[in-house]
Amino acid sequence: MLEVVQAFDRKHIADLPTDDAAALESKLETARARFLNRNDWLAPHERMAVLRRLADLVGLQREVFAKRIACEGGKPYTDALVETDRAIDGIRNAADVLRTRGGVEIPMGLTQASDNRRAWTIQEPIGVVAAISAFNHPLNLIVHQMAPAIATGCPVIIKPAAATPLCCLELVKLVHEAGMPEGWVQAFLPESRVLSSAFASDARIAFLSFIGSAEVGWRLRANLAPGTRCALEHGGVAPVIVDRSADLDAIIEPLAKGGYYHAGQVCVSVQRIYVHAELKEAFIERFAARVEQLRVGDPTHAETEVGPLITPAEATRVETWIDEAATAGARRIGGGRLSDTTLKPAILVDPPRDTKVSTHEIFGPVTCIYGYDEVEDAIAAANSLPVAFQASIFTRDLDVAFNAAEKLDASAVMVNDHSAFRTDWMPFAGRRESGYGVGGIPFTAREMTAEKMIVFKR
C-alpha cells in the first residue's frame, strides 16, 4: 500500500493499492495491444471531443482539484487554483493542436530520377508512452504528459510522484468519464523503484516522458530499450541579472514571486540574483522587506503565500545548505524552521561560489544575491554551471537587454520578468544537464509522433 499524507502537517489522507510486476505486465500488454490494433485507433475528431469533455469535467471540479493540490503537494490554495486553471487550458490546448499539426510536401521532379512522383509526410503516433511525473505540479504536469499523448493517439501509462498521486488518479478517472476507451490511459503506482526502472526500460515503450531529478533522468535514459525516444525535464539554478538601469520599484514583486512561489520548489525558480554594485544594498533592503512580509503557513488557507516543502527530509536538507553557506561567510537574512516541513523564506547574500546554494538547485524557499561591476562578469557567472534552463535580466537599456538575451546560456531568456515565467503552449526545455528534448504541450505532441513519408509514382 502507498500512504498519502498532507505535505504541511503529515496527516493521513489515503492508503492506495500499488501495482506489482504482474500488474505492470498487464498494463504494458494492454497499451501495446491498443496501439497495434490500428482499426480501433480513435479519429482526430474523437480525440478532440474527449479532450474537450475532459476540460469541462476538470472545470466542474476546479476547487476540489485545488484543495487536493494544496493538501497532497503543499502548494498554497490560491496558486493551486491557478494550476488547475492552467491544466484546464492545457487540455484544450492539446485538442487545438490537432487543428494545426500536419505533414509537408516533399518536392519531386527536381531530377530525372524523381520525375512523375508526388511525396508528402504524415504524422503518426509514435507508440506507447511511459510518463513519469514530479510532485510539484501534481495536476498540470500530468496534463502536460497525458493530454499530448491523447491528442496524438498514443496509449499512455502515467506514474505520478509517490507523494502526490491523487490528482493523477482522479484525472485518469475523468478521462474515461469523458469517453476515452479503456486501455488508452492508465495510471501506474509501482510497489518498488525496481518496477519503475523496469517500466521505463521496457521494449514496448516507444517514448519516455520524465520530469524529475537529473540523477534519475539520465540513468533512465541510459537504460532505455533500443529505439525508445525520450524527453527529460530536470532542474536548473536559475540566474537573474539586475542591470544598473533596472527600476527597483518594478522588480521586487516579480522576484519575490519567482523565488518563493511554491516554496521555491520549481525547476526554474529564481535562485541566483546578480545585482549591479550601485544597486546592491538598496535592492537587498527592499527585497528583504518584501520577503519578510510573505505569509507562510498552512497551504489550504487562502492567505498563505509560502507553504511547506514536500517532506521533512527536504526541509532538513535545505536548512543544512543554508547553514553551510552561512558558516562559509554568507550573510543570512530571514530563514528558520516553523515546523517539520515548513521553512521561513531566506536570503543569502554573497554565499561563496563553491557552496551548494551557489552550484546546485536548492528547490526550497531561498534566493542568493551576488554583486557585480560589469554585466559581462554577471553573464559569465550565470553561465558557469553545467545546468542551463531559463534565465532573466531586468534592464531599461535596450543594448544590455539584447546582449544578455544572446549571451546567456539558457533555453529561454526573460527580459524584465522573473526566470520562472511560463505559459503552457511555449517551448520549455533544459540544456545540457538540465534536460533533453522539448516540453510544452504542442512541442510534446510533436515529440510523441513519428513522421512517415508517402511517395506515389504516376
C-alpha angles and dihedrals in degrees: 000000000000115000116212117201137180110268094221104050101007092238116161117264106167148335112229128194114244131218122251128201092277091053091050091050090051093050093048093048092047092051092046092050091051091053096045093052098077092175090070098046111128116248117242092254090053092052091048090051092051092050093048092049089047091053090052092049093051088048090057089056096041096128093039091055092046091052090048091051091050093049103043098030104028096232111149111262095242091054090043089059088053090051091052092050090050090050092052091050090045092056089052089046089056090053090050091054088073091062093061110026119096146124131275137236115258109213116244131180091055091118133026089251092057096046122125093025137113122199136183139158132239129194118236130184109270096223138256113003123211110201121193112185140193133238102237098078101023095176106029096046090052088051090051090056102034103040097055089048090053091045094052095042099249122145106237134200113195127202110193122201110281091236095053113031100132099084091049094050092049092048092052088050091052092048089062091044086054090059106268109149116241118274099031096089120031135166122223125202105179120208091218143018089246089065091049090057092045089051094054095044098045113126091230090067113095098179132023118203109192129180115180144065122355092232092059096036097054091045091053091048091052090056100046118129115256110280097019112132123206149187120211123195113191132157141276141205092240116216125209123189121206107201122211089251094055120124105239092198090060101044106049097076098047092046092050089050094044093048102043105028107128088002089294093299094137125108093230097036115147106265113147114046115188110196126188111251092242091060101031102099094040090049093049091051095051096039093049091050091053095045091050089057094056110118110235126192146064108021093211090068114092094223095056115110100174122036134179133301114255096258138009088246090060091050090052092049093051091046089052092051091051091050091048092053093046091050089051091055109277118140107238120212118186121336130123134136122278097179142341090290106022130080129185112242112269136200122202117199117206100346110185112271093241098055121106093250089058097044108029135053106265097198090196140089096289135112127185125215125204131177127228139179103204124038090224088062091052091050091049091051091047090053096044100095130078090240123079126174124129126349137176145201131201113209144134092207112096094202091053091047094053093043093052094042090057099040103041110100099230140115089234132019119199117206113208093353134086123268094249095066112128141159119197096237096053124091111268118188143146123227127220110343091000095076153302130250128010129288130196119102101268091042094048089050088054091051090051092060134080119213119230125191121213119199123192122194117203 
